[in-house]
Each structure stands twice: as C-alpha cells, then as structure tokens.
Amino acid sequence: NHMYPNVPAAATRRPQVRKLNLGQKKAHLIEIQVNGGASAADKVDFAVKLFEKAVTVDSVFSANEMIDTIAITKGHGTEGVVTRWGVTRLPRKTHRGLRKVACVGAWHPARLQWSVARAGQMGFHHRTEINKKVYKIGKKGEDTHGAGTDFDVTTKDITPMGGFPHYGVVKEDYLMIKGAVPGTKKRPITLRRSLLAQTSRNALEEIKLKFIDTSSKFGHGRFQTYEEKLKTFGRTKN
C-alpha cells in the first residue's frame, strides 16, 4: 500500500430536521468531502473540531455569491414521448394514436438509436443546477430575518400571508436565491459553492433588494401584512 499526503477526507453531516416541523424526526445524512489542508491529518483535525456542532448557513455562504443546487427533481412517473421529450403530435387521422414518434429508426442500422425519443420514466432524477445567485441570508432572531429593505421599511416577516404553500412558516435561518430549485416542497437540497471562477458581470454584481412580496400565495394577494388587511376591511364578524 502506498501513502498519499492528500487523501480525500469526508465528514458526515445531518440537518436538524426537528426544527422544521415537518413531522419527521430522523434526519437525512450527507457525506461531505473536506478540501484544503496540507495533509490528511489537517483535514481530520478540521472535521473533528466540527463534531456535534451546528454549521450555520452564513458561515458557508454569503450574499451576492453564486452557488449550485443539487436535488432530486419532481417525479412524474411514466410519460409518453410528447410530454417527456416534446415531440410534435401527429395529424388527427393517424391510425393507432397520434402522441407518438412516427418512425423510430431506419432499417439499418438494425437497432434503436439512443437519440430516439421513447416513453418511460420522467422526473425523479438527480440533477445539479449551477450559478444561482444568493440574494439574501436571513438569520433567526435578527433584523435580516424580516422582509424589510432600505426602500420598503415595513416591518414584516419573510413568510407570506397564509404561509408558503405546502410548507408553512419559516422560523429558522434561510437563503433567498435567484431562480428555481429542483424538486418538490420539503425535499432535501444540497447547496455548494460554485466550482467555477466567476467573472461575469451578473456574478460580480452586488444586489440591493428594493421590495420583497409577502402577499398571500393562495389567493389574489392584495395585502402585504395582516395589519394592512385590517385597515382595509375593518373588524369582521366572527
């Protein structure tokens, strides 16, 4: 056996899932590679110092940074070629169905090509989406946890009226990022710092949020806070 000075070391981390009020007690586990350090011993020492300690989101990420999201996409089960690959439907009078691929290949080569659209599993795949800009980091118990900005001084919580659909109320630290994230609500997401050297103007731009919408995501969303709704409607009957 050979000894290598820069052997990859890994640390196992688990989220504090009880704080999320998801009705789940057992936490998910993730193995994270430890980078840096002059030797494997340095990596082990770094990991040992973090044993049984909480790693806060602001100790890893910072505002205006570009990050990557890794998650399992929303599952759709078995789907046909029109939904799964976006192929064009055949004419209405087509025999034996029209949501099909008209010809799946020539006589020769006498086998299916991998590039031909076929029906099958759609979604529930492991995907990595890169370059999501961090707009804001909210810390529990601090002013940053609210939805107020320098341009909108209204004192309001980040949770919209009625709560986030299929989630509820945000009580712990949070990250606000630009763009979509793979998967359904409440699905675990792995966040990592970008592996690329960011040089574009979008990546280096400093974001100053002017307004954060906290109106209801269920209905028409007329009001930003319950106080604003009370001023409009007054007291209602019980």
Backbone as JSON, one array per atom type, in Angstrom:
{
  "sequence": "NHMYPNVPAAATRRPQVRKLNLGQKKAHLIEIQVNGGASAADKVDFAVKLFEKAVTVDSVFSANEMIDTIAITKGHGTEGVVTRWGVTRLPRKTHRGLRKVACVGAWHPARLQWSVARAGQMGFHHRTEINKKVYKIGKKGEDTHGAGTDFDVTTKDITPMGGFPHYGVVKEDYLMIKGAVPGTKKRPITLRRSLLAQTSRNALEEIKLKFIDTSSKFGHGRFQTYEEKLKTFGRTKN",
  "N": [[0.83, -1.2, 0.0], [0.45, 2.24, -0.78], [1.19, 5.42, 0.61], [-0.51, 8.44, 0.49], [-0.18, 11.95, 0.55], [-2.34, 13.76, 0.23], [-4.95, 12.61, 0.77], [-8.39, 12.19, 0.09], [-10.62, 13.38, 2.5], [-13.6, 12.86, 4.4], [-16.59, 14.11, 5.88], [-19.42, 13.35, 7.83], [-22.58, 14.79, 7.84], [-25.63, 15.94, 9.35], [-28.88, 17.36, 9.0], [-30.8, 19.5, 11.24], [-33.56, 18.31, 11.56], [-35.8, 18.3, 13.15], [-36.38, 20.9, 13.81], [-37.77, 21.93, 11.71], [-40.41, 21.28, 11.72], [-41.72, 19.3, 10.2], [-42.95, 16.97, 10.75], [-41.21, 14.93, 10.87], [-38.66, 13.0, 12.34], [-36.27, 11.57, 12.14], [-33.17, 12.4, 10.75], [-31.82, 13.29, 7.52], [-28.79, 12.01, 6.12], [-25.61, 13.17, 5.01], [-22.63, 12.92, 3.19], [-19.79, 14.81, 3.19], [-17.12, 16.06, 1.37], [-13.93, 16.96, 2.59], [-12.01, 19.65, 1.86], [-8.85, 21.29, 1.18], [-6.1, 22.12, 3.45], [-2.84, 20.95, 4.44], [-2.23, 18.3, 4.74], [-3.57, 14.96, 5.2], [-4.04, 14.68, 7.87], [-4.56, 17.28, 8.73], [-7.04, 17.69, 7.57], [-8.58, 15.82, 8.93], [-8.38, 16.82, 11.54], [-9.72, 19.25, 11.21], [-12.31, 18.33, 10.65], [-12.89, 16.98, 13.02], [-13.07, 19.05, 14.85], [-15.52, 20.09, 14.24], [-17.33, 18.29, 15.17], [-20.5, 17.43, 16.48], [-21.37, 20.03, 16.39], [-23.22, 22.88, 15.3], [-23.39, 23.94, 11.96], [-23.77, 26.92, 10.62], [-25.69, 28.59, 8.05], [-24.72, 31.02, 7.16], [-22.05, 30.83, 7.69], [-20.98, 29.42, 5.68], [-22.0, 30.29, 3.17], [-22.39, 33.44, 1.44], [-23.95, 36.65, 0.89], [-24.74, 37.73, -2.46], [-23.22, 35.84, -3.7], [-22.44, 33.15, -5.99], [-24.0, 30.06, -6.23], [-24.47, 26.45, -6.32], [-27.18, 24.17, -6.84], [-28.28, 20.99, -5.77], [-30.37, 18.32, -6.23], [-33.2, 16.03, -6.13], [-35.34, 15.79, -8.83], [-38.8, 16.75, -9.43], [-41.03, 14.07, -9.47], [-42.76, 12.42, -12.15], [-43.61, 9.97, -12.93], [-44.35, 7.38, -15.36], [-44.27, 8.64, -18.59], [-45.39, 9.69, -21.88], [-43.92, 10.2, -25.19], [-44.52, 12.77, -26.11], [-44.98, 14.41, -23.86], [-42.66, 13.83, -22.41], [-40.41, 14.29, -24.06], [-41.16, 16.3, -25.77], [-41.88, 16.01, -28.45], [-43.49, 16.54, -31.64], [-47.02, 16.28, -32.04], [-48.77, 13.86, -34.03], [-50.79, 14.03, -37.1], [-54.41, 14.41, -36.81], [-55.87, 12.23, -37.91], [-54.33, 10.0, -37.65], [-53.57, 6.53, -37.61], [-53.94, 4.3, -34.87], [-53.25, 6.04, -32.75], [-51.88, 9.29, -31.93], [-50.04, 10.6, -30.34], [-47.23, 10.01, -30.64], [-43.95, 8.85, -31.78], [-43.33, 9.02, -35.16], [-41.63, 7.4, -36.74], [-39.28, 5.22, -35.54], [-36.78, 4.68, -36.41], [-34.41, 3.84, -39.08], [-34.14, 1.04, -41.45], [-31.55, 0.07, -41.44], [-28.97, 1.36, -39.4], [-29.74, -1.75, -37.82], [-30.99, -1.39, -35.29], [-32.18, 0.32, -32.36], [-31.52, 3.77, -32.05], [-29.88, 5.72, -29.54], [-30.7, 8.31, -29.43], [-33.34, 8.53, -30.14], [-36.58, 9.53, -29.27], [-38.36, 8.06, -26.6], [-41.02, 6.53, -24.71], [-41.28, 6.58, -21.1], [-39.8, 6.69, -17.78], [-40.23, 9.81, -16.21], [-38.84, 12.53, -14.66], [-37.92, 12.67, -11.11], [-35.17, 12.5, -10.99], [-31.67, 12.79, -10.32], [-30.29, 15.89, -10.19], [-28.12, 18.64, -11.0], [-28.02, 22.07, -10.71], [-26.48, 24.96, -11.79], [-24.94, 28.09, -10.79], [-26.65, 29.91, -9.17], [-27.69, 32.87, -7.86], [-27.12, 34.27, -4.67], [-29.43, 36.11, -3.05], [-30.13, 37.0, -0.51], [-29.48, 36.45, 2.98], [-31.08, 35.23, 5.71], [-31.09, 35.57, 9.19], [-32.08, 33.9, 12.1], [-33.84, 35.56, 14.64], [-32.68, 38.02, 14.15], [-32.64, 41.27, 12.49], [-32.32, 40.76, 9.81], [-33.88, 38.6, 9.25], [-36.4, 39.4, 8.61], [-38.63, 40.81, 6.06], [-38.17, 43.36, 5.29], [-36.68, 46.16, 3.53], [-34.17, 48.6, 2.5], [-35.6, 50.32, 0.96], [-38.2, 49.68, 1.41], [-39.57, 50.03, 4.3], [-41.34, 48.69, 5.86], [-42.27, 46.75, 8.64], [-42.17, 43.44, 8.52], [-42.59, 39.89, 8.37], [-40.66, 37.29, 6.74], [-42.22, 35.22, 5.85], [-44.96, 34.76, 3.72], [-48.39, 35.99, 3.75], [-50.6, 33.71, 5.17], [-48.77, 31.71, 4.92], [-46.12, 29.78, 3.29], [-47.09, 27.94, 0.45], [-47.84, 24.53, 0.95], [-45.83, 24.3, 2.75], [-45.46, 26.17, 5.03], [-44.56, 28.13, 7.83], [-41.61, 30.07, 7.93], [-39.17, 29.71, 10.23], [-36.53, 29.37, 10.97], [-33.04, 30.03, 10.05], [-32.55, 31.25, 6.69], [-32.03, 31.05, 3.1], [-32.23, 33.23, 0.39], [-32.48, 32.79, -2.96], [-31.8, 33.35, -6.46], [-33.92, 32.22, -9.03], [-35.13, 28.9, -9.91], [-35.43, 25.81, -8.01], [-34.57, 22.37, -8.04], [-37.05, 19.77, -7.55], [-39.73, 18.88, -5.19], [-41.75, 20.64, -2.68], [-40.32, 20.77, 0.58], [-38.38, 18.9, 0.04], [-35.12, 17.55, 0.51], [-32.24, 19.55, -0.18], [-29.08, 19.89, -1.62], [-26.66, 22.29, -1.2], [-23.95, 23.97, -2.68], [-20.84, 25.74, -2.95], [-19.89, 27.57, -5.86], [-18.09, 25.84, -8.4], [-16.69, 27.06, -10.33], [-14.63, 29.74, -11.51], [-15.94, 32.77, -11.02], [-16.62, 35.31, -13.26], [-18.33, 36.9, -14.7], [-20.46, 39.78, -15.25], [-22.96, 39.58, -14.1], [-22.48, 37.74, -12.06], [-20.7, 39.07, -10.41], [-22.05, 41.27, -9.65], [-23.44, 43.43, -7.18], [-26.24, 42.95, -5.28], [-29.06, 44.89, -4.47], [-31.84, 44.65, -2.77], [-35.1, 45.89, -3.37], [-37.79, 45.44, -2.85], [-39.74, 42.99, -1.23], [-42.11, 40.65, -1.83], [-44.77, 39.83, 0.22], [-47.37, 39.05, 0.07], [-50.34, 36.96, 0.02], [-49.91, 33.66, -1.22], [-51.85, 32.0, -1.99], [-54.39, 33.08, -2.66], [-55.61, 36.03, -4.21], [-53.76, 37.86, -3.37], [-53.74, 40.58, -2.18], [-52.81, 42.07, -0.03], [-49.98, 43.03, 1.98], [-49.43, 42.67, 4.68], [-51.07, 41.54, 7.74], [-51.99, 43.65, 9.23], [-52.35, 45.64, 7.32], [-54.45, 44.53, 5.88], [-56.41, 44.58, 7.84], [-56.83, 47.31, 8.14], [-58.1, 47.91, 5.76], [-60.43, 46.27, 5.6], [-61.49, 46.45, 8.15], [-62.99, 45.49, 11.31], [-64.16, 42.18, 11.21], [-67.03, 39.98, 11.15], [-67.34, 37.35, 13.56]],
  "CA": [[0.0, 0.0, 0.0], [1.18, 3.49, -0.84], [0.61, 6.51, 1.41], [-0.61, 9.69, -0.27], [-0.35, 13.06, 1.51], [-3.6, 14.47, 0.05], [-6.05, 11.66, 0.68], [-9.67, 12.86, 0.35], [-11.28, 13.09, 3.77], [-15.03, 13.16, 4.33], [-17.29, 14.26, 7.15], [-20.86, 13.1, 7.72], [-23.38, 15.83, 8.5], [-27.07, 15.74, 9.31], [-29.63, 18.58, 9.33], [-31.64, 19.47, 12.44], [-34.85, 18.23, 10.89], [-36.87, 18.53, 14.13], [-36.69, 22.32, 13.86], [-38.56, 22.33, 10.55], [-41.83, 20.97, 11.94], [-42.2, 18.56, 9.04], [-43.48, 15.7, 11.2], [-40.16, 13.94, 10.67], [-37.68, 13.06, 13.42], [-34.97, 11.06, 11.69], [-32.57, 13.33, 9.81], [-31.07, 12.76, 6.38], [-27.34, 12.06, 6.28], [-24.87, 13.5, 3.8], [-21.18, 12.85, 3.35], [-19.21, 15.99, 2.56], [-15.67, 15.98, 1.24], [-13.19, 18.04, 3.23], [-10.94, 20.13, 0.99], [-7.88, 22.17, 1.83], [-5.19, 21.5, 4.4], [-1.58, 20.49, 3.86], [-2.14, 16.85, 4.83], [-4.81, 14.29, 5.6], [-4.23, 14.94, 9.31], [-5.2, 18.59, 8.86], [-8.44, 17.53, 7.23], [-9.23, 15.11, 10.02], [-8.48, 17.75, 12.67], [-10.79, 20.21, 10.9], [-13.6, 17.66, 10.78], [-13.11, 16.66, 14.44], [-13.46, 20.28, 15.56], [-16.92, 20.38, 13.94], [-18.19, 17.24, 15.72], [-21.6, 17.82, 17.36], [-21.55, 21.49, 16.33], [-24.06, 23.35, 14.2], [-22.74, 24.74, 10.92], [-24.8, 27.85, 10.16], [-25.64, 28.82, 6.61], [-23.91, 32.2, 6.86], [-20.63, 30.51, 7.83], [-20.57, 28.76, 4.44], [-22.34, 31.12, 2.03], [-22.51, 34.88, 1.67], [-24.82, 37.32, -0.07], [-24.2, 38.06, -3.78], [-22.38, 34.74, -4.15], [-23.05, 32.19, -6.92], [-23.96, 28.72, -5.66], [-25.1, 25.38, -7.1], [-28.18, 23.4, -6.12], [-28.31, 19.59, -6.15], [-31.58, 17.72, -5.64], [-33.96, 15.1, -6.95], [-36.41, 16.56, -9.48], [-40.17, 16.33, -9.16], [-41.33, 12.86, -10.22], [-44.0, 12.39, -12.92], [-43.93, 8.6, -13.32], [-44.17, 7.05, -16.78], [-44.89, 9.6, -19.51], [-45.17, 9.41, -23.29], [-42.87, 10.97, -25.85], [-44.9, 14.17, -26.28], [-44.71, 15.1, -22.6], [-41.3, 13.57, -21.92], [-39.38, 14.84, -24.94], [-41.65, 17.46, -26.51], [-42.0, 15.8, -29.89], [-44.73, 17.07, -32.21], [-48.09, 15.32, -32.24], [-49.06, 13.51, -35.42], [-52.11, 14.53, -37.52], [-55.56, 13.86, -36.09], [-56.39, 10.99, -38.51], [-53.31, 8.95, -37.59], [-54.03, 5.23, -37.11], [-53.35, 3.78, -33.64], [-52.74, 7.07, -31.84], [-51.13, 10.38, -32.54], [-49.0, 11.11, -29.44], [-46.19, 9.02, -30.86], [-42.91, 9.11, -32.76], [-43.82, 8.38, -36.38], [-40.69, 6.36, -37.14], [-38.23, 5.18, -34.51], [-35.46, 4.45, -36.99], [-34.31, 3.23, -40.41], [-33.91, -0.4, -41.46], [-30.17, -0.08, -40.98], [-28.57, 0.23, -38.54], [-30.89, -2.54, -37.39], [-31.17, -1.28, -33.84], [-32.64, 1.65, -31.96], [-30.51, 4.76, -31.66], [-30.13, 6.28, -28.21], [-31.24, 9.67, -29.58], [-34.76, 8.5, -30.5], [-37.45, 9.74, -28.11], [-39.17, 6.91, -26.23], [-41.78, 6.71, -23.48], [-40.62, 6.0, -19.93], [-39.77, 7.46, -16.53], [-39.99, 11.25, -16.34], [-38.67, 13.14, -13.36], [-37.31, 11.93, -10.01], [-33.79, 12.3, -11.38], [-30.68, 13.58, -9.59], [-29.86, 16.97, -11.09], [-27.34, 19.76, -10.46], [-28.2, 23.32, -11.43], [-25.36, 25.82, -11.38], [-24.98, 29.56, -10.88], [-27.79, 30.56, -8.54], [-27.15, 33.99, -7.07], [-27.69, 34.45, -3.33], [-29.94, 37.47, -2.89], [-30.23, 37.41, 0.89], [-29.36, 35.44, 4.02], [-31.85, 35.65, 6.88], [-30.67, 34.94, 10.45], [-33.13, 33.83, 13.11], [-33.67, 36.47, 15.77], [-32.07, 39.29, 13.74], [-33.44, 42.05, 11.55], [-32.2, 40.2, 8.46], [-34.87, 37.54, 9.05], [-37.62, 40.01, 8.09], [-38.71, 41.08, 4.63], [-37.99, 44.78, 5.04], [-35.49, 46.59, 2.8], [-33.88, 50.02, 2.65], [-36.61, 51.08, 0.22], [-39.5, 49.31, 1.98], [-39.25, 49.95, 5.73], [-42.41, 48.0, 6.58], [-41.83, 45.64, 9.49], [-42.93, 42.25, 8.17], [-41.82, 38.65, 8.36], [-40.4, 36.78, 5.39], [-43.3, 34.3, 5.47], [-46.11, 35.47, 3.17], [-49.65, 35.81, 4.45], [-51.12, 32.36, 4.98], [-47.67, 30.75, 4.85], [-45.7, 29.26, 1.99], [-47.93, 26.79, 0.1], [-47.32, 23.18, 1.19], [-44.67, 24.33, 3.65], [-45.82, 26.76, 6.32], [-43.9, 29.34, 8.32], [-40.16, 29.99, 8.02], [-38.77, 30.12, 11.58], [-35.08, 29.28, 11.14], [-32.26, 30.76, 9.05], [-32.94, 30.93, 5.32], [-31.32, 31.62, 1.95], [-33.04, 33.64, -0.74], [-31.66, 32.7, -4.16], [-32.47, 33.66, -7.72], [-34.2, 31.09, -9.89], [-35.85, 27.73, -9.39], [-34.65, 24.75, -7.39], [-35.2, 21.09, -8.39], [-37.76, 19.01, -6.54], [-40.96, 19.35, -4.58], [-41.59, 21.29, -1.4], [-39.8, 19.99, 1.72], [-37.38, 17.91, -0.38], [-33.76, 18.0, 0.87], [-31.45, 20.14, -1.25], [-27.66, 20.09, -1.32], [-26.12, 23.54, -1.72], [-22.49, 24.02, -2.65], [-20.26, 26.92, -3.58], [-19.62, 27.34, -7.27], [-16.79, 25.25, -8.71], [-16.09, 27.85, -11.4], [-14.19, 31.11, -11.2], [-16.99, 33.64, -11.53], [-16.06, 36.54, -13.82], [-19.33, 37.67, -15.43], [-20.99, 40.94, -14.54], [-24.07, 39.12, -13.27], [-21.96, 37.06, -10.88], [-19.98, 40.02, -9.55], [-22.94, 42.39, -9.3], [-23.95, 43.49, -5.81], [-27.7, 43.08, -5.33], [-29.75, 45.65, -3.43], [-33.27, 44.36, -2.89], [-35.97, 47.03, -3.11], [-39.1, 45.05, -2.34], [-39.99, 41.55, -1.11], [-43.56, 40.48, -1.8], [-45.24, 38.9, 1.26], [-48.81, 38.83, -0.07], [-50.73, 35.55, 0.04], [-49.62, 32.88, -2.42], [-53.01, 31.14, -2.23], [-55.48, 33.79, -3.32], [-55.26, 37.11, -5.14], [-52.59, 38.55, -2.85], [-53.96, 42.02, -2.18], [-52.22, 42.76, 1.12], [-48.64, 42.6, 2.37], [-49.44, 42.29, 6.09], [-52.4, 41.42, 8.32], [-52.39, 44.99, 9.66], [-52.84, 46.33, 6.12], [-55.76, 43.96, 5.58], [-57.35, 45.03, 8.88], [-57.18, 48.71, 7.86], [-59.0, 47.95, 4.62], [-61.7, 45.6, 5.88], [-62.01, 46.72, 9.49], [-63.3, 44.26, 12.05], [-65.12, 41.32, 10.53], [-67.82, 39.16, 12.06], [-66.76, 36.05, 13.91]],
  "C": [[0.87, 1.25, 0.0], [0.44, 4.53, 0.01], [0.64, 7.78, 0.58], [-0.87, 10.83, 0.7], [-1.71, 13.74, 1.42], [-4.75, 13.48, -0.18], [-7.35, 12.38, 0.94], [-10.27, 12.4, 1.67], [-12.73, 13.54, 3.66], [-15.6, 13.24, 5.73], [-18.78, 14.03, 6.9], [-21.62, 14.15, 8.51], [-24.86, 15.46, 8.41], [-27.77, 17.04, 9.66], [-30.45, 18.39, 10.6], [-33.1, 19.48, 11.99], [-36.01, 18.48, 11.86], [-37.28, 20.0, 14.18], [-37.64, 22.75, 12.75], [-40.04, 22.04, 10.69], [-42.45, 20.28, 10.73], [-42.88, 17.26, 9.45], [-42.48, 14.58, 11.04], [-39.12, 14.12, 11.77], [-36.29, 12.61, 12.97], [-34.42, 11.97, 10.6], [-31.93, 12.6, 8.64], [-29.58, 12.91, 6.66], [-26.7, 12.41, 4.95], [-23.39, 13.45, 4.12], [-20.56, 13.98, 2.53], [-17.69, 15.85, 2.54], [-15.02, 17.2, 1.87], [-12.02, 18.42, 2.33], [-9.99, 21.01, 1.78], [-7.0, 21.4, 2.8], [-3.95, 20.96, 3.71], [-1.48, 18.97, 3.85], [-3.49, 16.28, 5.22], [-5.09, 14.54, 7.08], [-4.91, 16.28, 9.54], [-6.69, 18.5, 8.57], [-9.2, 16.83, 8.36], [-9.41, 16.03, 11.23], [-9.6, 18.76, 12.45], [-12.16, 19.58, 11.1], [-13.92, 17.35, 12.24], [-13.58, 17.88, 15.21], [-14.94, 20.61, 15.33], [-17.87, 19.31, 14.48], [-19.22, 17.83, 16.66], [-21.82, 19.33, 17.4], [-22.42, 21.85, 15.13], [-23.24, 24.2, 13.24], [-23.82, 25.63, 10.32], [-24.6, 28.17, 8.69], [-24.76, 30.02, 6.27], [-22.42, 31.96, 7.07], [-20.08, 29.83, 6.58], [-20.8, 29.66, 3.23], [-22.42, 32.58, 2.44], [-23.39, 35.49, 0.6], [-24.04, 37.69, -1.33], [-23.25, 36.99, -4.33], [-23.15, 33.85, -5.12], [-22.89, 30.79, -6.33], [-24.64, 27.74, -6.6], [-26.1, 24.65, -6.23], [-28.22, 21.98, -6.67], [-29.5, 18.95, -5.46], [-32.17, 16.71, -6.6], [-35.16, 15.85, -7.52], [-37.78, 15.98, -9.13], [-40.53, 15.14, -10.06], [-42.67, 12.94, -10.92], [-44.37, 10.98, -13.36], [-43.64, 8.35, -14.8], [-44.95, 8.04, -17.64], [-44.55, 9.22, -20.94], [-44.16, 10.36, -23.9], [-43.23, 12.45, -25.99], [-44.6, 14.97, -25.02], [-43.24, 14.99, -22.21], [-40.23, 14.26, -22.75], [-39.85, 16.01, -25.78], [-41.73, 17.26, -28.0], [-43.38, 16.28, -30.36], [-45.77, 15.95, -32.35], [-48.31, 15.06, -33.72], [-50.44, 14.04, -35.8], [-53.25, 13.77, -36.85], [-55.97, 12.47, -36.6], [-55.41, 9.82, -38.41], [-53.87, 7.67, -36.97], [-53.25, 4.83, -35.86], [-52.66, 4.88, -32.82], [-51.89, 8.11, -32.52], [-50.05, 10.97, -31.63], [-47.81, 10.14, -29.46], [-45.06, 9.6, -31.71], [-43.28, 8.34, -34.02], [-42.92, 7.23, -36.81], [-39.52, 6.36, -36.16], [-36.87, 4.83, -35.09], [-35.52, 3.79, -38.35], [-34.11, 1.72, -40.29], [-32.5, -0.7, -40.95], [-29.65, 1.28, -40.52], [-29.77, -0.44, -37.89], [-31.02, -2.56, -35.87], [-31.64, 0.14, -33.52], [-31.46, 2.54, -31.61], [-30.88, 5.36, -30.3], [-30.83, 7.64, -28.3], [-32.72, 9.7, -29.94], [-35.6, 8.63, -29.23], [-38.31, 8.51, -27.88], [-39.93, 7.24, -24.95], [-41.03, 6.07, -22.31], [-40.67, 6.93, -18.73], [-39.43, 8.92, -16.81], [-39.91, 11.86, -14.94], [-38.12, 12.16, -12.33], [-35.88, 11.54, -10.37], [-32.89, 13.22, -10.54], [-30.11, 14.64, -10.54], [-29.08, 18.05, -10.32], [-27.58, 20.98, -11.33], [-27.19, 24.33, -10.88], [-25.73, 27.3, -11.48], [-26.31, 30.15, -10.43], [-27.24, 31.65, -7.62], [-27.88, 34.1, -5.74], [-28.11, 35.9, -3.18], [-29.89, 37.93, -1.44], [-30.03, 36.21, 1.79], [-30.08, 35.96, 5.25], [-31.43, 34.86, 8.11], [-31.8, 35.02, 11.46], [-32.83, 34.77, 14.27], [-33.02, 37.79, 15.43], [-32.97, 40.0, 12.75], [-33.4, 41.47, 10.14], [-33.23, 39.12, 8.2], [-36.16, 38.1, 8.47], [-37.53, 40.28, 6.61], [-38.58, 42.56, 4.32], [-36.7, 45.07, 4.28], [-35.24, 48.06, 3.06], [-34.93, 50.88, 1.96], [-38.02, 50.8, 0.73], [-39.28, 49.04, 3.46], [-40.36, 49.28, 6.53], [-41.83, 46.84, 7.39], [-42.72, 44.43, 9.19], [-42.0, 41.06, 8.11], [-41.65, 38.16, 6.92], [-41.5, 35.84, 4.92], [-44.47, 35.09, 4.91], [-47.38, 35.19, 3.97], [-50.23, 34.43, 4.14], [-50.04, 31.3, 4.88], [-47.29, 30.38, 3.44], [-46.54, 28.02, 1.67], [-47.19, 25.46, 0.28], [-46.07, 23.18, 2.06], [-45.05, 24.89, 5.01], [-45.03, 28.02, 6.6], [-42.39, 29.1, 8.41], [-39.74, 30.56, 9.38], [-37.26, 30.15, 11.77], [-34.37, 30.16, 10.09], [-32.7, 30.34, 7.64], [-32.01, 31.59, 4.31], [-32.34, 32.03, 0.91], [-32.14, 33.65, -1.98], [-32.49, 33.0, -5.39], [-32.7, 32.37, -8.5], [-34.9, 29.96, -9.17], [-34.88, 26.72, -8.81], [-35.33, 23.42, -7.71], [-35.99, 20.51, -7.22], [-39.02, 19.65, -6.02], [-40.68, 20.13, -3.31], [-41.08, 20.28, -0.37], [-38.76, 18.95, 1.32], [-35.98, 18.42, -0.02], [-32.99, 18.47, -0.36], [-30.01, 20.28, -0.77], [-27.22, 21.39, -1.99], [-24.6, 23.49, -1.63], [-22.03, 25.31, -3.3], [-19.87, 26.57, -5.01], [-18.21, 26.79, -7.47], [-16.03, 26.07, -9.74], [-15.62, 29.2, -10.86], [-15.17, 32.07, -11.84], [-16.4, 34.97, -11.98], [-17.11, 37.41, -14.5], [-19.85, 38.83, -14.58], [-22.16, 40.55, -13.65], [-23.58, 38.49, -11.97], [-21.33, 38.04, -9.89], [-20.85, 41.18, -9.1], [-23.4, 42.31, -7.85], [-25.44, 43.82, -5.86], [-28.2, 43.92, -4.16], [-31.25, 45.45, -3.63], [-34.08, 45.6, -2.55], [-37.28, 46.63, -2.47], [-39.2, 43.53, -2.32], [-41.49, 41.37, -0.91], [-43.95, 39.44, -0.75], [-46.75, 38.73, 1.2], [-49.1, 37.33, -0.16], [-50.43, 34.87, -1.3], [-50.76, 31.91, -2.74], [-54.07, 31.86, -3.06], [-54.97, 34.86, -4.28], [-54.08, 37.95, -4.64], [-52.72, 40.06, -2.85], [-53.13, 42.75, -1.13], [-50.86, 42.16, 1.47], [-48.59, 42.11, 3.81], [-50.88, 42.18, 6.58], [-52.9, 42.78, 8.8], [-52.96, 45.79, 8.5], [-54.23, 45.82, 5.74], [-56.81, 44.44, 6.58], [-57.77, 46.47, 8.62], [-58.19, 48.8, 6.72], [-60.38, 47.41, 4.96], [-62.33, 46.0, 7.21], [-62.27, 45.4, 10.19], [-64.38, 43.47, 11.31], [-65.88, 40.48, 11.56], [-67.14, 37.84, 12.34], [-67.67, 34.95, 13.38]]
}
